[in-house]
């Protein structure tokens, strides 16, 4: 290459301009901000849905509990007047008693029966697999269908249960018409429907227990009952803890079964808190009073959940058998 060509090449060469330190810093800041914002952008739809369908209704319910409103006339601010009226109403204490009675008996009977059945159906045999399927079927049936079927079975005039009692020489029972029997009839239906779910979850938890623990217990000549309390029960305690809590919350929120089978009767014997909220809100059009009941229900579930965690969370074994 000659000198003239070298000079032309040097004239055509344009050196790269290095970015200014300030521009580099801005680019790094933007990239860092984009990386930090990416997780929030990804969860934004879920958070927005939660706020619209959960947080906002709760806040609106709390705000509405301070007003008296019939959905037609103007809203009247009463402060804590709805709560004062609530606690001065004797029917409210009857409803609360029914709610706690339904919750306690339903949860305790369901968990105990599920635990016994899970122990019996734990073995992986064809008969047990078929029985587990049959037990689980009621859980997948809608409560509407279950309520109508059991209302027919428990009919005091032409129901199948009284027909069978008559064939056995026994007098019929007014399952849903007797104030002293109706709540227990509701508990029977609730336990029957939810039992299959509890059994399947407990059987799965028992299958996850290492078999070596039972083999070691057998070498020590440990009796089956002692092995159950020393190995099985501690190992499935997290599952029992979860199931009991879910059953408690579900029992507090029972509505469709009451609405379809008894309508809260007879004489408020099966009226529960959620059904009472529905009645005052959408039947009697007392939205403020119903909202006050809703706030109380929310606090009740929160307090019971906190007490349950405080009392039993330390008794749950996540490591191994005792």
N, C-alpha and C positions, 0 to 999 in steps of 0.2 A: 504494500500500500504506500502510495507516494505521499509527499508532504501536503500537497493540495487536498488529496482525499481525506487525509487525517484531519486537516483543518475543518473540512465540511462536516465530518462526523462529530467533531467536537462542538461545532455550532448547532447541530441538530439535537445534541444530547441535552435533556432537561432533567436535572437532578430531582429525586423524590423529596417532597417536603414532609418532614417528620411532624406528626401531630403535636399540637401544643400540649403541655402538661395539664392544663385546665380542661381541655376537651377529653383527654384520656380519663381524667377523674370523673367527669360527668357520665361517660359511657359505662365505666365500671359501676357507678352508682345506680344507673338505670338497669343494668343487668342484674345487680343485686336486688333491687326492688322488684323486678319481674320474678325472680326466683322465689322471693319471700311471699309475693302475692299469689303465686300459682296455687298453693293448697287452698287458700281462702276462696279463690275463684271456682275451684272444683267443688267445694262443699256449699257454695252460695245457694244453688237451687234447693238443696235439702234444708238449709237454714231458713230460707224464705218460706218454704212450705210449712216448716215447723212454726214459724212466727204467725203465719196467716191462719192456720187451722188449729193451733194449740195455744200459743202464747196470747194472741189477741182475744180469743173467746174467754180465756181465763180472766184476763184483765177486764174485759167487758162485763163478765159476770160479777166480779168484785165491785165494779163501779155501779152496776145496776142494782146490787143488793142494798144500796143506800137510797133508793127511790121507790116510790109506790106508783105502779104503772099497770094499766089494764090493756095496753096495746092499742087503745082507741083515743082516750083523753090525754091531756098533758101529763108529763112526768112531775111528780111531787117529791121534793127532797125530804127524807125523814131521818137521815143519819143512821143510827143504830136501831131505829124503830122496828124494822122488820125482824131483827134478832131478838129484841125484847118481846115482840109478839110471838115469835117462835118458841122461846123458852117459857112463856106463860101459857102455852097451849098444851093441855093434858094429853091430847092425841099424839103430840110430837114424841112424848116419852114412850107411848105405846109403840109407835113406829120404830123408834130407836131400839127398844127391847126386842121387837121382832127381827130387826136387822142383825143385831148381835147374836140372837138365838140361831137364826138361819146360818150365819157365818160360822159360829163355833161348832155346831153340830155337823154341818155339811163338810167342813174342812177336816175335823177330827175323824169322823167316820170314813170319809173318802180316803184319807192318807193311811189309816190303819188297815182298811180292807185292801187297798192297793199294795201295801207292803206285804201282807199275807199272801195275796194272789201272786205277787212277783216272785216270792220265795218258792211257791208251788210250781210256777210256770217257767222257772229259770232254765231248766234243762232243755237243750235243743233237740226236741223230738218232734215228729210230725204231728202228734196229737196236741202237744203244747203250742206249736205254731198255729194250728187251726183254732185252738181255744183263744189264743192271743188276738187272732183276727176277729173272732166273734165278739170278744170283749171290747175291741176298739171301734166296732161299727157304730154304736150309739153316739160316739164323740163326733163323727163326721156327718151325722144327720142334723139338719137344722133344728133349732129349738122350736120353731113354729110347728113342724111336723111332730116332734116329740111331745109338745104340750097338748096338741089335739089327740094324739094317740092315748096318752095317759089320762086325759080328761074323759075319754070314752071308757077306758079300763076302770077308772075310779068312779064312774057314774053310779049313784046309789040305787037307781031303779033298774037299769039294764046293763050295767057294767060287768065285764068279765070277772073281775075280782070278787064281787059279791055273788055272782053266779057260782063260782068255785067254792066260796065259803058256804053257800046254801047246799051244794052237793055234799059237803063234808059235815053237814048238820049243824053249822054255826050260823049265827045271825049276821046280817049284813052290816057294813060299816059305812057311815056317811063320811066318806073320805074327804071331800072338798066342801061339804056343807056344815060340818060340825066344827065350831070354833076351837075346840080342844084337840082336834085331829088334823085339821087342814094344814097347819104349818109342818107337821111331821110328814104328811103326804108330799108336800113340796120338797122337803129335804130328801125323801126317797127318790124322787125324780131327778133332782140335781146330782145326787151321788151316782145314780145309775148312768146318767149321761156322761159325767166327767171321769168315771172310774177307769175307763179304758186308756185314756191318755196318761194318767198317773201310772198305771201298770206298765205300759210300754216304756216309759221313761225310766222307771225303776229297774225293769229287766235289763235295759241297755246299760244302766250303771253297774248292775251286778255282773254283767258279762265283761265289763272292763276291769274287774278286780283280778290281779295276777293269781293264777291257779297255784303258784308256788306257796302262797300263804296258807291255803287250805291243806296242801301236802305237808307243810311243816307242822300245822296243827294236828293232822292225823298221826304224824310220827310221835307227837307228844300225848297221844290218846285223848285229845280234846273232844268233848261231847259236842254234838251239832248245835245245841242251844247256846252253849258257851262260845262256840266259833261264830255264831250269828252276832252275838252282842260284842265280841271282841275283834272281829274282822269285818264282817259284812256291814254292820250298822255304821261303824266309823268310816269305812271306805265310801259308802254312799251318802254320808251326811251332807256333802255339798249339794247333791241332787235333792235330797229331802228338804234341805233349807230352801232351795229355789222353788220346788213344787208347793211347799206350804205357803210361801209368800204369794205366789201367783194365785193359789186357790183362795187365800184371804181377800186379795184385791178383787177377784172375780165375784166372790160371794157378796162383798159390799155393794157391787154394782149390778146385782141381779135386777132385771126389769121385765124382759120379754116373757119369762116363765110366769111371773105374777100376773102380768097383764092378760095373758091368754088363758090361764087356767082358773084363776079365782077373781081377778080384778081387785085384789086387795082384801076381799071378804073371806069369810063372813064376819061382819062387825069389826073390820080392820084387823082380823086375826092374822092375815098374811100380808098386810101392807108393809112394804119396806121403804127405805129412805128414797131410793131412786124413783120408785113408782109414785111416791108421794110428791116428789119434785115434778114429775110429769103431770100429775093431776092438778096441782096448783098453778103450774105454768101454762098448760095447754087445754085444761078443762075449765078451771075457775078463772083463768086469765089474771092471776096475781103474779106478775113476772118478778117483782121485787122480792116478794116472800119466797118464791121458788129459787131465786138467785141466792138468797140468804141460806137456804137449805143446801144449795150446791156448794157454797163456800164452806159450810160446816162439813159436808161430805169430803171435800178436798183436804181440809185440815184433819179430819178424822183418819183418813187413809194415811196421811203423812205421819201423824203421831203414832198410829199403830205400826207402821212400817219401821219408824225409828226405834220404837220400843222393842219390836221383834229383832231388829239388828243388834240392839244393845244387849238384849237378854241372851241371844243364842248364837251370835256370830262367832264368839270365842270358843264355842263348843263344836264348831265345824272343823273337821280334820282334813286338811288338804295334802298331807304327806303320806300317811299310811295307817295301818291298823294300830290300835292301842296296845 
